[in-house]
Amino acid sequence: MILKDNIVTVVHAMAFPGRQNTNSMLRGEPGERYLMESLRVLAEDPYFGGIELTRIKDPSLRKKAIEYLSKTKLHIFFSSQPVQILNEEGYAPTDISSINELDRINAVNRLKEMIDQAYEVNAEGFTLMSGRDPGETLRESAKLSLIRSIHEICDYSNKVAKSLKRKPMKIILEMFDRVNDPNGRFHNQLIGPTFEAIEIARRLRDEYHHDEFGLLYDLTHMFLIRNVHTRHESVNVEIPAENASGSATTAQRYEGLVREEIVEEPEAPEVLQYLAPYLMHVHIGNCVLDPNDPNYGDSHVSFAYPNGAIKLREVADFIKALHEMGYKGPVGFEVMPRGREGSVPVLQHAKSFYDDARTWQDVIYGVGKYKFVTREYFPEWAFFKLTDLRIKNPEIITETLKARKKRKSLTEDGYLVILAADHPARRVTSVGDSPTAMGDRLEYLGRIVRTLSLGYVDGVMATPDIIDELALIEYLYKKSGRKGFMDNKVIIGSMNRSGLSGIEYEMDDMITAYWPEDLIKNNLDAGKLLFRLETGHYSRWSIRTLQACAEAVRQCNEKGLPVFLEPLPVNRPDENSPYQTILDADELIKIVGIASGIGGSTAKTWIKIPYVDGFERVARSTTLPILILGGESTGDPTYTIENISKALESGPNVRGALVGRNILFPGNDDPGAVMYAVYRTVHDGLSAMESLEEMLKIRNANFQELRDVFKETLT
């Protein structure tokens, strides 16, 4: 489970506001029995590793709390925000950001008293807020006052720590909203938006050298903090032209005029990446955005509250962002019981939300700062050596393929994981926003070799160019004294590739790559055929392709070669649109029936089809073994792995995966590691979540191996 090393804390005065959910704890005036019982509940719950206390006014009661907490495992943090919000002293609401020096000093002195109490309870961190936003006119001056105040607070904290001969506390500024609500349901604080908070943090770190200073970000506030910016939009405007008499005639069109608009947008989890150098603490809570709701505002309602704005997806996205940035600090639950709700049930809901969110596949998978760079794995100088080998020693290809050790049987345990690498031969080179990503042979081949050489794959399905290039690299591996990656693997030759993407007669897909006799000649294990059925205007070309596939299956049967047949129902919205696979169970059932009946015998035929909803019905449409295809690359392979896992539960004849683009181009991730997750899902029966957790352990493994092979053999 991700973030397992981050301690979970509880904002104590929120979770336990007082007997009958009064605000006695927030005021620092709890009853002794209620206070001590609340501390016991948290200390005895192994889920929690920390507590965020606020002031306790009674010195004798505070002493009892300190004595009890000193015997627990809990890390202690001190929250001064309740003191600032209640403002019982009646200081200026701008607090430590006041540009009035007397008001500022009063607010700073109040926090110095809280610093003393925080050290008394042995706190590790001290959280505070900036004070009310004075408005746009005075905002910059207020920021200067805030910086000065925090500098003085940090200096005072360091002085107290020195006198106590202990490490200084972290001083942490919490970021709030700037919603100016007269009813006090929001906080309208100076800090504030992320980039303004970063400005404060940077100056305190870089100019005042307070490395103990940092920021606190609350998920609750993400919906309330607004970034104001100017949006520029290009518009087309028609302006009537005038004739000689001055009257309007035909319109003239002016394109590319720019309209400016001031917009406010809520922040998103991506801001955590910007906060990373300064982020010391985070809170997870809930708010209500419906103005008609009695708990409207920054109310920190339970996650079970029906009208709460923050659902499981929002928590998951927040946690994913923390995971990807490598956040190591505390995660605090800031939730508050309302009415007759109990503190413990509210905390249980928070636990469930947090745990559910951090076990989602896409959350676990977070790539973070990692990026697989193909040219670092397979540098240009090594790639260009392949052409020299082709010219000087072309016989290497045939010799290597003929010498390759083949498996005794196609599958060792009844299941297969095959890498598909035949797309460019059919004019398919796009990945995401790049129209030619797979057309860069260094990029494409490097990722293929990475996947195969790491070893967690049963084989590869490719066209002659790819298999020949793999044979050249296999030769170099063995020349360097290493074990090759083609021995005992299933090498499948892709056969019909003439159904070129985007052309008029795309459905006319004749054999242009491997013929069955080529498969035998090159010591390959099987052939692969694609049959797409378009039932409209070009259906006759689909039938022509079906005939070619049937003949190829017959020839493969005669030569004892297994066939992997990919039957796909396709359509396109109009003549100018690309063909799309129809992801519908009924249509797949129909085309599987067609594909299963061609070629004279299906004794050695496997089917390759996509996973769809209701796949158990598709699986029941045949007894042929089925492999799941991956489809187009989305930059997030978690859905592919999840679909494979689901498909394997759909029927006993689902026997693995034949996947390509989603594995070779998995966003920033290591394609070899992603294939490892697929392999563990298929062969070891791991769930998608388990496979993704295991995948993280081998990301970047043996990264220098290919480079070393070329250095040792060709330099």
BAMAR-152870 format. One record per residue (C-alpha): y, x negated, z negated; residue number from 1. Coordinates in nm, 3 decimals, m for minus. Layout:
<pts>
Y/X/Z/NUM
...
</pts>
This chain:
<pts>
0.000/0.000/0.000/1
0.338/m0.143/0.097/2
0.609/m0.229/m0.158/3
0.330/m0.264/m0.413/4
0.500/m0.566/m0.568/5
0.834/m0.389/m0.614/6
0.872/m0.249/m0.963/7
0.942/0.123/m0.984/8
1.217/0.215/m1.228/9
1.348/0.547/m1.358/10
1.712/0.638/m1.406/11
1.649/0.748/m1.760/12
1.952/0.969/m1.823/13
1.879/1.161/m1.502/14
1.505/1.211/m1.549/15
1.552/1.289/m1.920/16
1.901/1.439/m1.938/17
1.854/1.588/m2.285/18
1.663/1.855/m2.471/19
1.653/2.176/m2.262/20
1.803/1.974/m1.976/21
2.141/1.945/m2.143/22
2.353/1.635/m2.078/23
2.316/1.473/m2.419/24
2.150/1.163/m2.273/25
2.422/1.123/m2.011/26
2.683/1.145/m2.288/27
2.497/0.878/m2.486/28
2.428/1.125/m2.767/29
2.054/1.210/m2.747/30
1.852/1.329/m3.040/31
1.631/1.059/m3.187/32
1.303/1.244/m3.131/33
1.387/1.329/m2.771/34
1.502/0.974/m2.692/35
1.200/0.799/m2.842/36
0.955/1.043/m2.683/37
1.113/0.990/m2.340/38
1.084/0.612/m2.380/39
0.720/0.649/m2.482/40
0.640/0.864/m2.175/41
0.778/0.598/m1.940/42
0.634/0.299/m2.127/43
0.282/0.443/m2.133/44
0.282/0.535/m1.764/45
0.144/0.233/m1.573/46
0.321/0.355/m1.257/47
0.660/0.253/m1.391/48
0.770/m0.104/m1.440/49
1.132/m0.050/m1.541/50
1.389/0.178/m1.698/51
1.757/0.221/m1.622/52
1.930/0.301/m1.951/53
2.286/0.407/m2.013/54
2.485/0.366/m2.333/55
2.353/0.497/m2.664/56
2.654/0.552/m2.887/57
2.474/0.549/m3.225/58
2.412/0.179/m3.316/59
2.117/0.261/m3.542/60
1.950/0.477/m3.276/61
2.018/0.209/m3.016/62
1.851/m0.044/m3.242/63
1.538/0.171/m3.269/64
1.525/0.205/m2.892/65
1.562/m0.171/m2.848/66
1.286/m0.242/m3.098/67
1.051/m0.006/m2.918/68
1.133/m0.129/m2.569/69
1.086/m0.492/m2.672/70
0.718/m0.416/m2.728/71
0.669/m0.263/m2.381/72
0.626/m0.404/m2.033/73
0.937/m0.231/m1.902/74
1.213/m0.424/m1.727/75
1.549/m0.292/m1.846/76
1.857/m0.222/m1.639/77
2.183/m0.080/m1.768/78
2.364/0.203/m1.587/79
2.735/0.224/m1.659/80
2.795/0.492/m1.391/81
2.752/0.783/m1.638/82
3.019/0.632/m1.859/83
3.254/0.596/m1.563/84
3.180/0.946/m1.431/85
3.226/1.122/m1.767/86
3.542/0.920/m1.835/87
3.575/1.047/m2.189/88
3.866/0.810/m2.245/89
4.067/0.980/m1.975/90
4.138/0.665/m1.775/91
4.264/0.682/m1.417/92
3.986/0.813/m1.188/93
4.043/0.517/m0.956/94
3.885/0.315/m1.241/95
3.834/m0.056/m1.166/96
3.989/m0.010/m0.820/97
4.324/0.106/m0.958/98
4.623/m0.065/m0.804/99
4.809/0.014/m1.127/100
4.736/m0.297/m1.332/101
4.729/m0.125/m1.670/102
4.482/0.138/m1.545/103
4.268/m0.135/m1.390/104
4.260/m0.342/m1.711/105
4.161/m0.038/m1.919/106
3.871/0.035/m1.685/107
3.757/m0.329/m1.683/108
3.769/m0.348/m2.063/109
3.554/m0.035/m2.086/110
3.292/m0.200/m1.868/111
3.311/m0.519/m2.076/112
3.206/m0.308/m2.375/113
2.916/m0.179/m2.168/114
2.829/m0.538/m2.074/115
2.796/m0.618/m2.445/116
2.565/m0.320/m2.495/117
2.362/m0.414/m2.185/118
2.295/m0.760/m2.326/119
2.210/m0.599/m2.659/120
1.929/m0.399/m2.493/121
1.822/m0.715/m2.305/122
1.905/m0.575/m1.959/123
1.835/m0.774/m1.643/124
2.085/m0.589/m1.431/125
2.407/m0.394/m1.477/126
2.508/m0.122/m1.232/127
2.856/0.018/m1.186/128
3.067/0.220/m0.944/129
3.397/0.141/m0.776/130
3.622/0.429/m0.882/131
3.783/0.712/m0.690/132
3.903/0.651/m0.335/133
4.287/0.658/m0.337/134
4.306/0.762/0.028/135
4.351/0.576/0.352/136
4.705/0.455/0.280/137
4.616/0.270/m0.042/138
4.254/0.189/0.038/139
4.298/m0.178/0.132/140
4.504/m0.247/m0.180/141
4.239/m0.072/m0.388/142
3.969/m0.299/m0.243/143
4.166/m0.604/m0.358/144
4.186/m0.455/m0.709/145
3.811/m0.387/m0.701/146
3.732/m0.744/m0.604/147
3.953/m0.875/m0.881/148
3.791/m0.642/m1.136/149
3.434/m0.733/m1.041/150
3.528/m1.100/m1.052/151
3.652/m1.053/m1.409/152
3.341/m0.853/m1.504/153
3.112/m1.122/m1.361/154
3.301/m1.394/m1.545/155
3.277/m1.199/m1.870/156
2.905/m1.137/m1.819/157
2.843/m1.505/m1.755/158
3.038/m1.595/m2.069/159
2.833/m1.356/m2.284/160
2.507/m1.481/m2.133/161
2.606/m1.839/m2.205/162
2.680/m1.755/m2.567/163
2.340/m1.587/m2.594/164
2.170/m1.878/m2.415/165
2.010/m1.649/m2.160/166
2.024/m1.589/m1.787/167
2.324/m1.379/m1.675/168
2.257/m1.022/m1.569/169
2.287/m0.917/m1.209/170
2.606/m0.719/m1.156/171
2.534/m0.444/m0.903/172
2.781/m0.211/m0.733/173
2.642/0.126/m0.629/174
2.761/0.273/m0.300/175
2.870/0.637/m0.310/176
3.019/0.905/m0.086/177
3.385/0.966/m0.007/178
3.362/1.345/m0.007/179
3.678/1.478/m0.174/180
3.539/1.785/m0.346/181
3.762/1.955/m0.608/182
3.456/2.094/m0.787/183
3.315/1.749/m0.857/184
2.990/1.801/m0.669/185
3.047/1.472/m0.486/186
3.193/1.144/m0.609/187
3.462/1.044/m0.357/188
3.431/0.674/m0.439/189
3.615/0.385/m0.278/190
3.281/0.214/m0.198/191
3.168/0.365/0.017/192
3.042/0.296/0.365/193
2.801/0.010/0.421/194
3.025/m0.221/0.617/195
3.304/m0.193/0.362/196
3.056/m0.262/0.082/197
2.937/m0.570/0.270/198
3.298/m0.689/0.294/199
3.331/m0.667/m0.086/200
2.997/m0.838/m0.146/201
3.067/m1.116/0.101/202
3.399/m1.204/m0.061/203
3.254/m1.202/m0.413/204
2.967/m1.425/m0.301/205
3.146/m1.660/m0.063/206
3.496/m1.684/m0.211/207
3.427/m1.631/m0.582/208
3.072/m1.773/m0.582/209
2.922/m1.485/m0.780/210
2.566/m1.510/m0.655/211
2.465/m1.272/m0.933/212
2.656/m0.991/m0.760/213
2.487/m0.746/m0.528/214
2.471/m0.387/m0.407/215
2.272/m0.074/m0.484/216
2.192/0.175/m0.209/217
2.073/0.527/m0.287/218
1.873/0.727/m0.032/219
2.049/1.037/m0.166/220
2.384/0.896/m0.060/221
2.266/0.808/0.290/222
2.331/1.166/0.395/223
2.669/1.170/0.222/224
2.817/0.833/0.318/225
3.000/0.873/0.646/226
3.095/0.606/0.894/227
3.415/0.688/1.081/228
3.446/0.541/1.428/229
3.599/0.604/1.766/230
3.362/0.729/2.031/231
3.454/0.664/2.394/232
3.312/0.901/2.651/233
3.340/0.869/3.028/234
3.438/1.198/3.189/235
3.494/1.329/3.541/236
3.811/1.529/3.598/237
3.911/1.740/3.897/238
4.286/1.737/3.965/239
4.420/1.974/4.235/240
4.597/1.800/4.522/241
4.928/1.933/4.655/242
5.015/2.014/5.017/243
5.352/1.959/5.180/244
5.496/2.277/5.028/245
5.397/2.167/4.680/246
5.122/2.424/4.628/247
4.774/2.330/4.505/248
4.505/2.283/4.768/249
4.173/2.104/4.753/250
4.075/1.927/4.433/251
4.048/1.550/4.402/252
3.785/1.402/4.171/253
3.872/1.117/3.937/254
3.566/0.953/3.787/255
3.533/0.724/3.490/256
3.828/0.848/3.286/257
3.774/0.769/2.917/258
3.818/1.022/2.640/259
3.849/0.898/2.281/260
3.718/1.099/1.989/261
3.720/1.019/1.617/262
3.379/1.105/1.472/263
3.211/1.087/1.132/264
2.838/1.021/1.127/265
2.600/0.988/0.831/266
2.437/0.653/0.775/267
2.077/0.584/0.868/268
1.802/0.357/0.728/269
1.901/0.087/0.980/270
2.202/0.001/0.762/271
1.965/m0.160/0.513/272
1.917/m0.444/0.762/273
2.288/m0.522/0.737/274
2.280/m0.497/0.359/275
1.977/m0.726/0.329/276
2.159/m1.039/0.198/277
2.327/m0.838/m0.077/278
2.082/m0.559/m0.161/279
1.955/m0.593/m0.520/280
1.851/m0.240/m0.611/281
1.771/0.089/m0.440/282
1.742/0.446/m0.561/283
1.535/0.729/m0.416/284
1.660/1.077/m0.485/285
1.747/1.410/m0.329/286
2.061/1.610/m0.255/287
2.158/1.957/m0.132/288
2.373/2.002/0.176/289
2.389/2.382/0.180/290
2.730/2.483/0.039/291
2.587/2.821/m0.061/292
2.323/2.664/m0.281/293
2.403/2.650/m0.656/294
2.296/2.283/m0.660/295
2.508/2.189/m0.360/296
2.613/1.824/m0.359/297
2.495/1.494/m0.500/298
2.275/1.679/m0.748/299
1.960/1.462/m0.747/300
1.735/1.767/m0.747/301
1.358/1.731/m0.755/302
1.175/1.651/m0.433/303
1.002/1.985/m0.485/304
1.335/2.168/m0.458/305
1.300/2.402/m0.156/306
1.653/2.347/m0.029/307
1.659/1.971/m0.077/308
1.791/1.777/0.220/309
1.553/1.484/0.192/310
1.201/1.547/0.315/311
0.900/1.320/0.341/312
1.007/1.181/0.680/313
1.342/1.066/0.540/314
1.172/0.893/0.247/315
0.924/0.730/0.486/316
1.199/0.601/0.716/317
1.386/0.458/0.417/318
1.076/0.285/0.283/319
0.988/0.154/0.627/320
1.332/m0.006/0.656/321
1.287/m0.169/0.313/322
0.944/m0.296/0.413/323
1.064/m0.438/0.742/324
1.351/m0.628/0.578/325
1.119/m0.774/0.315/326
1.299/m0.610/0.023/327
1.169/m0.741/m0.313/328
1.394/m0.565/m0.564/329
1.340/m0.258/m0.783/330
1.297/0.094/m0.644/331
1.450/0.345/m0.884/332
1.370/0.715/m0.903/333
1.692/0.909/m0.957/334
1.584/1.270/m0.992/335
1.693/1.534/m1.239/336
1.520/1.848/m1.370/337
1.714/2.172/m1.333/338
1.689/2.499/m1.525/339
1.342/2.525/m1.673/340
1.196/2.229/m1.484/341
1.029/1.961/m1.691/342
1.105/1.590/m1.668/343
0.744/1.481/m1.622/344
0.668/1.723/m1.333/345
0.987/1.615/m1.157/346
0.881/1.251/m1.187/347
0.531/1.342/m1.064/348
0.682/1.494/m0.751/349
0.883/1.175/m0.699/350
0.568/0.965/m0.733/351
0.386/1.180/m0.480/352
0.671/1.165/m0.230/353
0.700/0.789/m0.270/354
0.326/0.725/m0.239/355
0.278/0.964/0.051/356
0.565/0.804/0.241/357
0.445/0.448/0.192/358
0.097/0.526/0.319/359
0.209/0.663/0.656/360
0.075/0.450/0.940/361
0.412/0.380/1.101/362
0.556/0.282/0.763/363
0.276/0.039/0.681/364
0.301/m0.107/1.026/365
0.665/m0.219/1.000/366
0.711/m0.537/1.204/367
1.024/m0.644/1.020/368
1.174/m0.976/1.124/369
0.860/m1.084/1.309/370
0.874/m1.111/1.687/371
0.599/m1.233/1.915/372
0.761/m1.457/2.177/373
0.520/m1.519/2.462/374
0.695/m1.834/2.581/375
0.647/m1.994/2.243/376
0.277/m1.916/2.262/377
0.237/m1.992/2.635/378
0.525/m2.219/2.744/379
0.644/m2.246/3.104/380
0.521/m2.601/3.149/381
0.167/m2.487/3.066/382
0.187/m2.175/3.283/383
0.296/m2.376/3.588/384
m0.008/m2.605/3.551/385
m0.229/m2.317/3.663/386
m0.091/m2.339/4.015/387
m0.177/m2.711/4.024/388
m0.532/m2.628/3.919/389
m0.561/m2.362/4.188/390
m0.452/m2.608/4.456/391
m0.643/m2.914/4.341/392
m0.961/m2.758/4.203/393
m1.000/m2.397/4.325/394
m1.376/m2.423/4.280/395
m1.319/m2.419/3.902/396
m1.281/m2.042/3.916/397
m1.616/m1.965/4.073/398
m1.799/m2.231/3.874/399
m1.659/m2.110/3.543/400
m1.741/m1.748/3.613/401
m2.095/m1.829/3.727/402
m2.155/m2.048/3.420/403
m2.029/m1.779/3.182/404
m2.284/m1.664/2.926/405
m2.339/m1.291/2.948/406
m2.434/m1.052/2.674/407
m2.794/m0.940/2.656/408
m2.670/m0.581/2.652/409
m2.338/m0.418/2.729/410
m2.272/m0.327/2.368/411
m2.406/m0.487/2.054/412
m2.359/m0.194/1.817/413
m2.312/0.099/2.054/414
m1.933/0.065/2.065/415
m1.684/m0.117/2.286/416
m1.322/m0.232/2.264/417
m1.202/m0.346/2.607/418
m0.860/m0.477/2.709/419
m0.726/m0.318/3.029/420
m0.527/m0.557/3.249/421
m0.520/m0.412/3.600/422
m0.185/m0.233/3.616/423
0.031/m0.462/3.837/424
m0.217/m0.435/4.127/425
m0.134/m0.065/4.147/426
0.246/m0.123/4.147/427
0.271/m0.039/3.777/428
0.483/m0.304/3.605/429
0.715/m0.111/3.375/430
0.712/m0.133/2.997/431
0.969/0.068/2.805/432
1.312/0.010/2.954/433
1.200/m0.286/3.165/434
1.081/m0.190/3.516/435
0.903/m0.522/3.572/436
0.784/m0.650/3.232/437
0.421/m0.664/3.346/438
0.536/m0.825/3.669/439
0.628/m1.143/3.480/440
0.291/m1.317/3.507/441
0.364/m1.567/3.232/442
0.446/m1.279/2.998/443
0.151/m1.068/3.109/444
m0.112/m1.341/3.123/445
0.004/m1.500/2.798/446
m0.040/m1.172/2.613/447
m0.383/m1.118/2.771/448
m0.501/m1.463/2.666/449
m0.358/m1.411/2.318/450
m0.560/m1.092/2.278/451
m0.885/m1.238/2.413/452
m0.866/m1.579/2.246/453
m0.813/m1.433/1.900/454
m1.161/m1.290/1.947/455
m1.142/m0.933/1.820/456
m1.224/m0.761/2.145/457
m1.547/m0.696/2.337/458
m1.408/m0.783/2.677/459
m1.151/m0.733/2.947/460
m1.114/m0.509/3.252/461
m0.895/m0.662/3.523/462
m0.833/m0.731/3.890/463
m0.948/m1.052/4.065/464
m0.619/m1.238/4.012/465
m0.625/m1.189/3.635/466
m0.994/m1.270/3.597/467
m0.953/m1.583/3.809/468
m0.660/m1.697/3.593/469
m0.861/m1.632/3.281/470
m1.141/m1.842/3.429/471
m0.898/m2.133/3.479/472
m0.786/m2.114/3.116/473
m1.145/m2.070/2.997/474
m1.227/m2.394/3.179/475
m0.947/m2.574/2.990/476
m1.063/m2.434/2.656/477
m1.409/m2.575/2.708/478
m1.274/m2.901/2.844/479
m1.081/m2.943/2.519/480
m1.405/m2.903/2.323/481
m1.326/m2.554/2.202/482
m1.531/m2.240/2.231/483
m1.424/m2.029/2.528/484
m1.322/m1.664/2.510/485
m1.518/m1.526/2.808/486
m1.871/m1.608/2.695/487
m2.064/m1.307/2.559/488
m1.779/m1.078/2.652/489
m1.793/m0.776/2.883/490
m1.596/m0.863/3.197/491
m1.525/m0.555/3.406/492
m1.384/m0.575/3.757/493
m1.124/m0.314/3.854/494
m1.213/m0.178/4.196/495
m0.980/0.080/4.356/496
m0.613/m0.013/4.333/497
m0.461/0.130/4.651/498
m0.319/0.437/4.481/499
0.014/0.263/4.455/500
0.255/0.416/4.208/501
0.551/0.595/4.362/502
0.437/0.614/4.723/503
0.381/0.936/4.916/504
0.004/0.909/4.943/505
m0.055/0.771/4.596/506
m0.366/0.986/4.551/507
m0.537/0.804/4.841/508
m0.689/0.538/4.615/509
m0.932/0.324/4.813/510
m1.112/0.012/4.693/511
m0.892/m0.293/4.741/512
m0.994/m0.522/4.455/513
m1.362/m0.577/4.368/514
m1.648/m0.442/4.578/515
m1.982/m0.409/4.398/516
m2.110/m0.724/4.573/517
m1.802/m0.913/4.443/518
m1.893/m0.813/4.089/519
m2.241/m0.963/4.135/520
m2.108/m1.274/4.308/521
m1.861/m1.345/4.026/522
m2.113/m1.282/3.749/523
m1.918/m0.986/3.611/524
m2.073/m0.718/3.394/525
m1.946/m0.388/3.535/526
m1.699/m0.213/3.763/527
m1.415/0.025/3.687/528
m1.294/0.313/3.907/529
m0.992/0.542/3.882/530
m1.006/0.901/4.004/531
m0.692/1.114/3.974/532
m0.702/1.479/4.070/533
m0.385/1.635/4.210/534
m0.453/2.000/4.287/535
m0.141/2.061/4.496/536
m0.015/1.944/4.833/537
m0.195/1.606/4.826/538
m0.527/1.731/4.693/539
m0.709/1.618/5.008/540
m0.629/1.258/4.920/541
m0.777/1.309/4.575/542
m1.094/1.436/4.742/543
m1.097/1.131/4.969/544
m1.068/0.910/4.660/545
m1.348/1.104/4.492/546
m1.573/1.029/4.790/547
m1.487/0.658/4.772/548
m1.561/0.655/4.399/549
m1.894/0.832/4.453/550
m1.997/0.572/4.712/551
m1.893/0.288/4.481/552
m2.094/0.439/4.194/553
m2.402/0.457/4.421/554
m2.364/0.093/4.520/555
m2.319/m0.015/4.158/556
m2.627/0.185/4.061/557
m2.829/0.006/4.329/558
m2.718/m0.331/4.192/559
m2.779/m0.233/3.829/560
m2.409/m0.246/3.739/561
m2.255/m0.013/3.480/562
m1.950/0.183/3.592/563
m1.645/0.274/3.385/564
m1.489/0.580/3.547/565
m1.137/0.697/3.460/566
m1.091/1.061/3.566/567
m0.738/1.195/3.512/568
m0.579/1.530/3.598/569
m0.224/1.468/3.721/570
0.080/1.653/3.850/571
0.447/1.593/3.912/572
0.743/1.828/3.866/573
0.882/1.758/4.213/574
0.843/1.524/4.512/575
1.081/1.266/4.364/576
0.912/1.246/4.024/577
0.625/1.014/3.931/578
0.281/1.154/3.871/579
0.206/1.236/3.508/580
m0.128/1.272/3.336/581
m0.189/1.629/3.220/582
m0.266/1.587/2.851/583
m0.451/1.912/2.807/584
m0.804/1.963/2.675/585
m0.893/2.231/2.931/586
m0.789/2.013/3.223/587
m0.977/1.712/3.086/588
m1.289/1.920/3.038/589
m1.274/2.025/3.403/590
m1.223/1.676/3.543/591
m1.489/1.520/3.319/592
m1.731/1.771/3.472/593
m1.631/1.656/3.820/594
m1.654/1.286/3.739/595
m1.991/1.324/3.570/596
m2.150/1.466/3.881/597
m2.082/1.192/4.137/598
m2.273/0.893/4.264/599
m2.637/0.997/4.244/600
m2.695/0.878/3.887/601
m2.496/0.858/3.564/602
m2.747/0.637/3.385/603
m2.494/0.357/3.344/604
m2.166/0.548/3.364/605
m1.898/0.544/3.094/606
m1.591/0.769/3.092/607
m1.237/0.652/3.009/608
m0.995/0.934/2.918/609
m0.690/0.994/2.695/610
m0.702/1.153/2.351/611
m0.552/1.503/2.334/612
m0.538/1.783/2.080/613
m0.872/1.962/2.068/614
m1.055/1.649/2.175/615
m1.377/1.764/2.010/616
m1.403/2.018/2.294/617
m1.355/1.744/2.553/618
m1.621/1.530/2.387/619
m1.867/1.819/2.408/620
m1.815/1.845/2.784/621
m2.045/1.548/2.850/622
m2.315/1.328/2.700/623
m2.168/1.023/2.870/624
m2.020/0.761/2.636/625
m1.641/0.795/2.617/626
m1.375/0.527/2.574/627
m1.020/0.624/2.479/628
m0.735/0.490/2.692/629
m0.402/0.384/2.546/630
m0.147/0.516/2.794/631
0.206/0.394/2.848/632
0.361/0.149/2.605/633
0.591/0.310/2.349/634
0.668/m0.004/2.150/635
0.480/0.146/1.854/636
0.101/0.100/1.873/637
0.036/0.295/1.554/638
m0.002/0.619/1.748/639
m0.261/0.460/1.978/640
m0.462/0.338/1.680/641
m0.429/0.674/1.509/642
m0.545/0.858/1.822/643
m0.845/0.629/1.859/644
m0.935/0.694/1.496/645
m0.906/1.070/1.550/646
m1.108/1.054/1.871/647
m1.393/0.869/1.700/648
m1.425/1.166/1.465/649
m1.436/1.412/1.756/650
m1.792/1.352/1.868/651
m2.075/1.096/1.850/652
m2.035/1.010/2.219/653
m1.683/0.870/2.161/654
m1.771/0.501/2.160/655
m1.452/0.300/2.151/656
m1.138/0.222/2.347/657
m1.027/0.073/2.677/658
m0.659/0.003/2.612/659
m0.391/m0.206/2.779/660
m0.015/m0.165/2.776/661
0.015/m0.035/2.421/662
m0.174/m0.340/2.300/663
m0.022/m0.604/2.526/664
0.335/m0.483/2.472/665
0.342/m0.344/2.116/666
0.714/m0.381/2.059/667
0.779/m0.705/1.871/668
0.427/m0.741/1.738/669
0.147/m0.984/1.807/670
m0.082/m0.825/2.070/671
m0.384/m1.009/1.933/672
m0.325/m0.870/1.586/673
m0.278/m0.519/1.720/674
m0.607/m0.543/1.909/675
m0.766/m0.658/1.583/676
m0.657/m0.329/1.426/677
m0.818/m0.138/1.715/678
m1.134/m0.346/1.682/679
m1.166/m0.276/1.308/680
m1.104/0.095/1.369/681
m1.382/0.115/1.628/682
m1.645/m0.126/1.498/683
m1.597/m0.103/1.121/684
m1.492/0.259/1.092/685
m1.165/0.180/0.918/686
m0.896/0.444/0.913/687
m0.577/0.372/1.104/688
m0.400/0.298/0.774/689
m0.670/0.054/0.662/690
m0.674/m0.120/1.001/691
m0.297/m0.165/1.000/692
m0.306/m0.313/0.651/693
m0.576/m0.557/0.763/694
m0.383/m0.639/1.080/695
m0.091/m0.781/0.883/696
m0.320/m1.054/0.748/697
m0.388/m1.215/1.087/698
m0.056/m1.169/1.264/699
0.033/m1.506/1.423/700
m0.307/m1.662/1.344/701
m0.398/m1.964/1.565/702
m0.063/m1.933/1.736/703
m0.054/m2.297/1.856/704
m0.407/m2.301/2.001/705
m0.326/m2.227/2.367/706
m0.042/m2.477/2.372/707
m0.274/m2.741/2.223/708
m0.542/m2.668/2.485/709
m0.300/m2.743/2.768/710
m0.163/m3.053/2.597/711
m0.509/m3.196/2.538/712
m0.638/m3.131/2.889/713
m0.344/m3.152/3.131/714
m0.089/m3.395/2.984/715
</pts>
